[in-house]
Amino acid sequence: MSTENEGTAVPSAPSVPPVPVAAPEGTPASAPGEFTHDQRHQPPQHQDAPQQQTPPPYPEQPGRASEPGQGSEPTTQLPGAVPAYLPGTAGSTGSAPDAGWPPPPPPPSQPHYGGGGSGGGGWGEPSPSGPQPSRKRPGGLIAAVLAAALVAGVVGGGIGYWAADSNNDDSVSGGSTTVSAADSPALKREEGSTAAVAGKALPSVVTITAQAQGGDGGTGTGFIYDKQGHILTNNHVVASAADGGDLTATFSNGKEYAAEVVGRAEGYDVAVVKLKDPPSGLKPLALGNSDQVAVGDSTIAIGAPFGLSNTVTTGIISAKNRPVASGDGSSDKNSYMSALQTDASINPGNSGGPLLDARGAVIGMNSAIQPSGGGGGGGGTQSGSVGLGFAIPINQAKTVAGELIKTGQPVYPVIGATVSMSEGGDGATISGDGGGGTPAVTPDGPAAKAGLKSGDVITKFNDVPIDSGPTLISEIWTHKPGDKIKITYTRGGKESQVDVTLGERKGDTQ
């Protein structure tokens, strides 16, 4: 399934995430000894991919088809930042009506509701019956309002005293008293409620702004990974600022800190950044176990959709092990994941943000969405949530983050074979050649040692059905180099099984 990355663009014009399309068949591996794939999308894109002034078609993460054996659906990664509008802006000009004393006469017995008539007012406002009062300077209205507030306070105090005195008067029978909310105990959110979980997690979630040297950039999300100031996010969120650009992280309390890239993994779409001068008392979010997640579990997503920081949405786990591929919107490289699918609302700007379980533990990192209408949002607009969001399982993201913090480079497990990248087929077919004159099966590599050959069609990876090259890569990358897996394949109509010990490749290919 192809997807589009989420994000929010910094430029004045709204950015549009590119929408990835299925890679052509027979795409060679990016490096000898590993699965290769065509990482070029017609329109590459991530949820928070850096946005250009003129946005390219934005691809979401392709991978497995929405239904086994079916063609893939284009999806959209959460794109970069878009300029936020200011809600509440005045829609008209003109001074307020005279608010002097005495107050206007009471409304007629049949008030004018809805303001539909000529000169109609707001809800319950009487229609004017005569010439409108002349407009006064704003100061008159302010003075009147202040006066009204003072009068209300005096009258209220007098009535309160009279009511208290009356209650003590034996000659007065019956009566009624009220208690204001301020006199009630503070409202407490039940432990485990969405409000309680969000309130605890928000201080550890940041809005990331990435600015390239040329001025282009985007906005995404990240969360505190450890007390040393490392932040986990998507590669496509910080890609624009990775080579000499500027990165900032803004906490939910509005405090902003400069940050720098520690390491990036394009293939996994994972990145680690670090605060240059981290504050004391950082609270990393607790990490859950994505392998134990079940379909139907509650989810809470936190991020900055369309630049609206500290936004909380809820949903459930809709599916597991969903193959998804996507581009970062700035290169011809694809990322692959065996994703957690959720219907929690995820939009451009949510990329890199945490997907929490009901306890508040991180089970995934939001990275891609299925765009509305199957496209990336043309015409200068960004597509929004249609209830199909995809998150990188936290178990995989944690493994990648550990390598990036330790060495600055990602490590990929490989089987040493080039496969066709067409989607929605009956398996992943090993290509006839590896491109550039290299063999499709790397000599003395894991696949070669297991006896696999060009033309073999891989149909299962352990017990997971494989319907395409992207699906196979998504499954391989959930493992580690050295893991032994069982591959089921067909050759000449005959099905066979072999054990393969995964090799490794360090770093992203150029």
C-alpha positions as CSV (number, residue, x, y, z in Angstrom):
1,M,0.0,0.0,0.0
2,S,1.3,3.4,-1.0
3,T,1.0,6.2,1.5
4,E,1.5,9.9,1.9
5,N,3.6,11.2,4.8
6,E,2.1,13.7,7.2
7,G,3.5,17.1,7.8
8,T,3.0,20.9,7.9
9,A,5.0,23.3,5.7
10,V,6.6,26.4,6.9
11,P,6.3,28.5,3.7
12,S,3.4,30.9,3.3
13,A,1.7,28.8,0.7
14,P,0.1,25.5,1.9
15,S,2.3,22.5,1.1
16,V,1.1,19.4,-0.5
17,P,2.4,15.9,0.3
18,P,3.4,13.8,-2.7
19,V,1.5,10.6,-3.2
20,P,3.6,7.6,-3.9
21,V,2.7,5.1,-6.6
22,A,3.7,1.5,-7.1
23,A,7.3,1.1,-8.1
24,P,8.0,-0.5,-11.5
25,E,8.8,-4.1,-11.6
26,G,12.3,-5.3,-11.7
27,T,13.7,-2.4,-9.7
28,P,17.3,-3.2,-8.7
29,A,18.3,-3.4,-5.1
30,S,19.8,-0.2,-3.7
31,A,23.0,-2.1,-2.8
32,P,24.3,-5.5,-3.5
33,G,23.3,-8.1,-0.9
34,E,19.9,-6.7,0.0
35,F,16.4,-6.4,-1.3
36,T,16.2,-3.7,-3.8
37,H,13.3,-1.6,-4.9
38,D,12.5,1.3,-7.0
39,Q,12.5,4.1,-4.5
40,R,11.2,6.6,-7.0
41,H,7.6,7.6,-6.8
42,Q,5.7,9.5,-9.3
43,P,4.8,11.8,-6.4
44,P,6.9,10.9,-3.3
45,Q,5.7,12.0,0.1
46,H,5.6,11.6,3.9
47,Q,3.2,12.9,6.5
48,D,5.6,15.6,7.6
49,A,7.8,15.6,4.6
50,P,9.5,19.0,4.0
51,Q,7.2,21.1,1.9
52,Q,8.1,23.2,-1.1
53,Q,6.5,26.4,-2.2
54,T,5.1,24.4,-5.1
55,P,4.3,21.0,-3.5
56,P,5.0,17.9,-5.4
57,P,2.4,15.1,-5.5
58,Y,2.8,13.6,-2.1
59,P,3.1,9.8,-1.7
60,E,2.1,8.0,1.4
61,Q,3.6,4.8,2.4
62,P,3.0,2.0,-0.1
63,G,3.3,-1.6,0.9
64,R,0.7,-4.3,1.1
65,A,-2.6,-4.0,-0.7
66,S,-5.6,-3.2,1.4
67,E,-6.8,-6.7,0.8
68,P,-4.6,-9.7,0.5
69,G,-3.9,-10.4,-3.2
70,Q,-5.5,-7.1,-4.3
71,G,-3.8,-4.0,-5.8
72,S,-2.4,-1.5,-3.4
73,E,-4.1,1.7,-2.3
74,P,-2.2,4.9,-2.6
75,T,-1.6,6.4,0.8
76,T,-0.2,9.7,2.1
77,Q,2.5,10.3,4.6
78,L,1.8,13.1,7.0
79,P,3.1,16.2,5.2
80,G,4.9,19.2,6.4
81,A,3.7,22.4,8.0
82,V,1.1,24.7,6.4
83,P,0.4,28.2,7.4
84,A,-2.1,28.2,10.3
85,Y,-5.2,30.4,10.0
86,L,-6.2,32.5,13.0
87,P,-9.7,31.4,14.3
88,G,-11.8,34.1,15.7
89,T,-10.7,36.8,13.3
90,A,-13.3,39.5,13.0
91,G,-15.4,39.1,9.9
92,S,-16.6,42.7,9.7
93,T,-15.7,46.2,10.8
94,G,-17.5,49.1,12.4
95,S,-18.0,50.4,15.9
96,A,-20.2,48.8,18.5
97,P,-23.7,50.3,19.2
98,D,-24.0,52.8,22.0
99,A,-23.9,51.1,25.4
100,G,-24.5,54.1,27.5
101,W,-26.8,54.3,30.6
102,P,-29.7,53.9,31.0
103,P,-29.9,50.6,29.2
104,P,-32.2,50.2,26.1
105,P,-35.9,49.3,26.6
106,P,-36.7,45.6,27.1
107,P,-37.2,43.5,23.9
108,P,-40.7,43.1,22.4
109,S,-42.8,40.1,23.5
110,Q,-41.9,38.4,20.2
111,P,-38.0,38.7,20.0
112,H,-36.3,38.5,16.7
113,Y,-34.5,35.1,16.6
114,G,-31.8,34.3,14.1
115,G,-31.2,37.8,12.8
116,G,-32.8,37.1,9.4
117,G,-34.8,40.3,9.0
118,S,-33.6,43.6,7.8
119,G,-31.3,45.0,10.4
120,G,-31.8,41.8,12.4
121,G,-29.6,41.2,15.4
122,G,-28.2,38.2,17.0
123,W,-29.9,35.4,18.9
124,G,-32.8,36.9,20.9
125,E,-31.8,40.5,19.9
126,P,-34.9,42.7,19.3
127,S,-35.3,44.3,15.9
128,P,-34.6,48.0,15.9
129,S,-37.9,49.9,15.8
130,G,-36.5,53.4,15.1
131,P,-33.4,55.2,14.0
132,Q,-30.2,53.7,15.2
133,P,-28.2,55.6,17.8
134,S,-25.2,57.4,16.5
135,R,-21.9,55.6,16.8
136,K,-19.6,56.6,19.6
137,R,-15.9,56.2,20.1
138,P,-14.9,52.8,21.4
139,G,-14.0,54.3,24.7
140,G,-17.7,54.8,25.5
141,L,-18.4,51.1,25.1
142,I,-15.5,50.1,27.3
143,A,-16.5,52.5,30.0
144,A,-20.1,51.2,29.9
145,V,-18.9,47.6,30.1
146,L,-16.7,48.4,33.1
147,A,-19.6,50.3,34.7
148,A,-21.9,47.3,34.2
149,A,-19.4,45.0,35.7
150,L,-19.1,47.2,38.8
151,V,-22.8,47.5,39.2
152,A,-23.3,43.8,38.8
153,G,-20.7,43.3,41.6
154,V,-22.4,45.7,43.9
155,V,-25.9,44.4,43.3
156,G,-24.7,40.8,43.5
157,G,-23.1,41.5,46.9
158,G,-26.3,43.2,48.1
159,I,-28.5,40.3,47.0
160,G,-26.1,37.8,48.5
161,Y,-26.2,39.6,51.9
162,W,-30.1,39.9,51.7
163,A,-30.4,36.1,50.8
164,A,-28.1,35.1,53.7
165,D,-30.0,37.4,56.1
166,S,-33.4,36.0,54.9
167,N,-32.3,32.5,55.5
168,N,-31.6,33.3,59.1
169,D,-35.0,35.0,59.4
170,D,-37.6,32.8,61.1
171,S,-40.4,34.7,59.6
172,V,-39.3,33.5,56.1
173,S,-40.3,29.9,55.3
174,G,-38.8,27.8,52.6
175,G,-36.3,29.2,50.1
176,S,-33.4,28.0,47.8
177,T,-29.7,28.2,47.9
178,T,-27.1,27.5,45.2
179,V,-23.4,26.5,45.3
180,S,-21.0,27.8,42.7
181,A,-18.6,25.5,40.9
182,A,-15.7,27.3,42.6
183,D,-17.0,26.0,46.0
184,S,-17.0,22.4,44.7
185,P,-14.0,20.1,44.9
186,A,-11.6,20.3,42.0
187,L,-12.7,18.1,39.0
188,K,-10.4,15.1,38.8
189,R,-9.9,13.0,35.7
190,E,-10.2,9.3,36.3
191,E,-6.9,7.4,36.0
192,G,-6.6,5.9,32.5
193,S,-9.1,8.3,30.9
194,T,-8.1,10.0,27.7
195,A,-7.9,13.3,29.5
196,A,-5.6,11.9,32.2
197,V,-3.4,10.1,29.6
198,A,-3.1,13.1,27.4
199,G,-2.4,15.4,30.3
200,K,0.5,13.3,31.4
201,A,2.0,12.8,27.9
202,L,1.7,16.3,26.4
203,P,4.7,17.7,28.3
204,S,6.9,15.1,26.6
205,V,5.7,15.8,23.1
206,V,7.3,18.5,20.9
207,T,6.5,20.2,17.7
208,I,9.5,20.1,15.4
209,T,10.3,22.8,12.9
210,A,12.8,22.0,10.2
211,Q,14.2,24.8,8.1
212,A,16.6,24.1,5.1
213,Q,19.4,26.5,4.2
214,G,17.4,27.6,1.2
215,G,14.4,28.6,3.3
216,D,12.1,25.6,2.6
217,G,11.1,23.4,5.5
218,G,8.3,21.7,7.3
219,T,6.7,21.0,10.7
220,G,6.2,17.7,12.4
221,T,6.1,16.1,15.8
222,G,8.5,14.2,18.0
223,F,8.6,12.9,21.6
224,I,11.2,12.7,24.3
225,Y,13.1,9.4,24.1
226,D,15.5,9.7,27.0
227,K,16.6,12.0,29.8
228,Q,19.7,13.1,27.7
229,G,17.5,15.0,25.4
230,H,17.1,12.6,22.4
231,I,13.9,13.0,20.5
232,L,12.4,10.3,18.3
233,T,10.7,11.4,15.0
234,N,10.3,10.5,11.3
235,N,13.2,11.0,8.9
236,H,10.9,12.9,6.5
237,V,10.2,15.5,9.3
238,V,13.9,16.5,9.6
239,A,15.2,15.6,6.1
240,S,15.1,19.3,4.9
241,A,17.4,20.4,7.7
242,A,19.7,17.4,7.9
243,D,22.5,19.2,5.9
244,G,23.1,22.5,7.5
245,G,19.6,23.6,8.2
246,D,17.9,24.7,11.4
247,L,15.9,22.5,13.8
248,T,13.8,23.7,16.7
249,A,11.7,21.7,19.2
250,T,8.8,23.5,20.9
251,F,7.3,22.0,24.1
252,S,3.6,22.1,25.0
253,N,4.4,25.0,27.4
254,G,5.6,27.1,24.5
255,K,9.3,26.9,25.3
256,E,11.5,26.4,22.2
257,Y,14.9,24.8,22.0
258,A,17.5,24.4,19.3
259,A,18.1,20.8,18.1
260,E,20.4,18.8,15.8
261,V,20.2,15.6,13.9
262,V,21.9,12.6,15.5
263,G,21.1,10.1,12.8
264,R,18.6,9.2,10.1
265,A,17.3,6.0,8.5
266,E,15.7,6.7,5.2
267,G,14.5,3.1,4.7
268,Y,12.8,2.9,8.1
269,D,11.7,6.6,8.0
270,V,13.1,7.0,11.5
271,A,15.3,9.8,12.8
272,V,16.8,10.9,16.2
273,V,17.5,14.5,17.0
274,K,18.9,15.9,20.2
275,L,18.3,19.1,22.1
276,K,21.5,21.2,22.0
277,D,20.8,22.6,25.5
278,P,18.2,20.3,27.1
279,P,16.3,21.5,30.1
280,S,16.4,19.6,33.4
281,G,13.6,17.3,34.4
282,L,12.9,15.8,31.0
283,K,10.4,13.0,31.2
284,P,10.7,10.4,28.4
285,L,7.5,8.7,27.3
286,A,7.1,5.1,28.5
287,L,7.6,2.7,25.6
288,G,5.1,-0.2,25.2
289,N,5.4,-3.5,23.3
290,S,3.9,-3.2,19.8
291,D,4.1,-7.0,19.4
292,Q,1.3,-7.4,22.1
293,V,-1.0,-4.9,20.5
294,A,-4.4,-6.4,19.5
295,V,-6.9,-5.2,16.9
296,G,-9.6,-3.2,18.7
297,D,-7.2,-1.7,21.3
298,S,-7.8,1.9,22.1
299,T,-5.3,4.5,20.7
300,I,-4.5,8.1,21.4
301,A,-2.5,10.2,18.9
302,I,-0.7,13.4,19.7
303,G,0.7,15.8,17.2
304,A,0.5,19.1,15.3
305,P,-1.9,18.5,12.4
306,F,-1.7,21.4,10.0
307,G,0.5,23.3,12.5
308,L,-2.0,23.0,15.4
309,S,0.3,21.9,18.1
310,N,-0.7,19.7,21.1
311,T,-3.7,18.2,19.3
312,V,-5.1,14.9,20.8
313,T,-7.2,12.5,18.9
314,T,-8.5,9.0,19.7
315,G,-9.4,5.8,18.0
316,I,-8.5,2.1,17.9
317,I,-6.0,-0.3,16.3
318,S,-7.8,-1.1,13.0
319,A,-5.2,-3.7,11.7
320,K,-1.7,-4.9,12.3
321,N,1.2,-5.8,10.0
322,R,0.0,-3.5,7.2
323,P,2.7,-3.2,4.5
324,V,3.2,0.5,3.7
325,A,5.8,2.3,1.6
326,S,6.3,6.0,1.2
327,G,8.8,8.7,0.1
328,D,10.1,11.7,2.0
329,G,9.1,14.2,-0.5
330,S,12.6,15.4,-1.2
331,S,14.4,12.4,-2.7
332,D,13.8,9.3,-4.7
333,K,14.1,7.0,-1.7
334,N,11.3,4.9,-0.2
335,S,10.7,3.8,3.3
336,Y,9.0,0.6,4.3
337,M,7.1,-0.5,7.3
338,S,4.9,-3.3,8.6
339,A,2.5,-0.7,10.1
340,L,0.0,-0.5,12.8
341,Q,-3.2,0.9,11.3
342,T,-5.4,3.2,13.3
343,D,-8.5,5.2,12.8
344,A,-7.4,7.9,15.2
345,S,-7.4,11.2,13.2
346,I,-3.9,11.8,11.8
347,N,-3.2,14.7,9.5
348,P,-0.3,16.5,7.9
349,G,1.9,17.6,10.9
350,N,1.2,14.5,13.0
351,S,4.3,12.7,11.6
352,G,6.7,11.5,14.2
353,G,4.2,11.9,17.0
354,P,3.4,9.1,19.5
355,L,0.6,6.7,19.1
356,L,-0.3,5.7,22.7
357,D,-2.2,2.8,24.2
358,A,-4.9,3.3,26.9
359,R,-2.2,3.3,29.6
360,G,-0.2,6.1,27.9
361,A,2.6,3.9,26.6
362,V,4.0,4.5,23.1
363,I,3.1,1.6,20.8
364,G,3.9,3.4,17.5
365,M,5.1,6.5,15.7
366,N,2.6,8.1,13.4
367,S,4.0,8.3,9.9
368,A,1.5,8.0,7.1
369,I,-2.1,8.4,6.0
370,Q,-4.3,7.2,3.2
371,P,-5.2,10.4,1.4
372,S,-8.8,11.3,0.6
373,G,-9.8,10.4,-3.0
374,G,-6.6,8.2,-3.3
375,G,-4.5,11.3,-4.2
376,G,-2.1,13.6,-2.5
377,G,-4.2,16.7,-2.5
378,G,-3.5,18.7,-5.6
379,G,-4.1,22.3,-6.3
380,G,-2.0,23.5,-3.4
381,T,-4.0,21.7,-0.8
382,Q,-3.1,18.9,1.6
383,S,-5.3,15.9,2.0
384,G,-6.6,15.1,5.4
385,S,-7.6,12.1,7.5
386,V,-10.1,9.6,6.1
387,G,-9.6,7.3,9.1
388,L,-6.7,5.4,7.7
389,G,-3.5,6.2,9.6
390,F,-0.3,4.2,9.8
391,A,2.3,4.1,12.6
392,I,5.7,2.5,12.7
393,P,5.6,-0.2,15.5
394,I,7.6,1.1,18.5
395,N,9.6,-2.1,18.8
396,Q,11.1,-1.4,15.4
397,A,11.5,2.3,15.9
398,K,13.3,1.6,19.2
399,T,15.8,-0.8,17.6
400,V,16.6,1.7,14.9
401,A,16.9,4.6,17.4
402,G,19.4,2.6,19.4
403,E,21.6,2.1,16.4
404,L,21.4,5.8,15.4
405,I,22.3,7.0,18.9
406,K,25.2,4.5,19.1
407,T,26.7,4.9,15.6
408,G,24.7,7.5,13.7
409,Q,24.0,4.9,11.0
410,P,21.1,2.5,10.4
411,V,21.5,-1.2,10.0
412,Y,19.2,-3.1,7.6
413,P,18.7,-6.9,7.5
414,V,18.9,-8.3,4.0
415,I,18.5,-11.6,2.1
416,G,20.8,-10.6,-0.8
417,A,18.4,-10.7,-3.7
418,T,16.7,-8.3,-6.0
419,V,12.9,-8.6,-6.3
420,S,10.2,-7.1,-8.5
421,M,8.5,-4.2,-6.8
422,S,5.1,-4.6,-8.5
423,E,2.3,-4.7,-6.0
424,G,-0.8,-6.9,-5.7
425,G,0.6,-10.0,-7.2
426,D,1.0,-13.6,-6.0
427,G,4.3,-13.1,-4.3
428,A,7.7,-11.4,-4.6
429,T,9.5,-12.6,-7.7
430,I,13.3,-12.6,-7.7
431,S,14.4,-10.5,-10.7
432,G,16.5,-11.7,-13.6
433,D,19.3,-9.3,-12.8
434,G,20.2,-6.8,-10.1
435,G,20.7,-3.8,-12.3
436,G,23.9,-2.2,-13.4
437,G,25.3,-5.6,-14.5
438,T,25.0,-7.1,-11.0
439,P,23.4,-10.5,-10.4
440,A,19.9,-10.6,-8.9
441,V,21.1,-13.1,-6.2
442,T,24.2,-11.9,-4.5
443,P,26.9,-14.6,-4.7
444,D,27.6,-16.2,-1.4
445,G,24.8,-14.0,0.1
446,P,22.0,-15.4,2.4
447,A,19.6,-16.2,-0.5
448,A,22.3,-17.8,-2.6
449,K,23.4,-20.0,0.4
450,A,19.8,-21.1,0.8
451,G,19.6,-22.1,-2.9
452,L,17.2,-19.3,-4.1
453,K,17.5,-18.4,-7.8
454,S,16.2,-15.8,-10.3
455,G,12.6,-16.4,-11.1
456,D,11.7,-17.9,-7.8
457,V,8.5,-16.5,-6.3
458,I,8.6,-15.9,-2.6
459,T,5.0,-16.5,-1.1
460,K,5.6,-16.6,2.6
461,F,8.1,-15.0,5.1
462,N,7.8,-17.2,8.2
463,D,4.0,-17.5,8.5
464,V,3.3,-14.1,6.9
465,P,1.8,-14.3,3.3
466,I,3.8,-12.3,0.8
467,D,2.0,-10.7,-2.2
468,S,4.6,-8.3,-3.5
469,G,8.2,-7.0,-3.2
470,P,7.2,-4.1,-0.9
471,T,5.4,-6.5,1.5
472,L,8.5,-8.7,1.6
473,I,10.8,-5.8,2.4
474,S,8.4,-4.6,5.1
475,E,8.5,-7.9,6.8
476,I,12.3,-8.4,6.5
477,W,12.9,-5.0,8.1
478,T,10.9,-6.0,11.2
479,H,13.8,-8.4,12.0
480,K,17.5,-8.0,12.8
481,P,20.6,-9.2,11.0
482,G,21.4,-12.8,12.1
483,D,17.7,-13.8,12.5
484,K,16.9,-17.1,10.9
485,I,13.6,-17.1,9.0
486,K,11.8,-19.6,6.9
487,I,11.0,-18.7,3.3
488,T,8.3,-20.4,1.2
489,Y,8.7,-20.1,-2.5
490,T,7.5,-21.6,-5.8
491,R,9.7,-22.7,-8.7
492,G,8.2,-24.2,-11.8
493,G,4.9,-24.6,-10.1
494,K,6.4,-26.5,-7.2
495,E,6.3,-25.1,-3.6
496,S,9.4,-25.4,-1.4
497,Q,10.7,-24.1,1.9
498,V,14.2,-23.0,2.9
499,D,15.8,-21.5,6.0
500,V,17.6,-18.1,5.5
501,T,19.9,-16.3,7.9
502,L,19.5,-12.6,7.3
503,G,22.6,-10.6,6.4
504,E,23.1,-6.9,7.0
505,R,23.8,-3.6,5.3
506,K,25.0,-0.5,7.2
507,G,23.9,3.0,6.2
508,D,21.6,4.3,3.6
509,T,22.6,3.9,-0.1
510,Q,23.3,7.1,-2.0
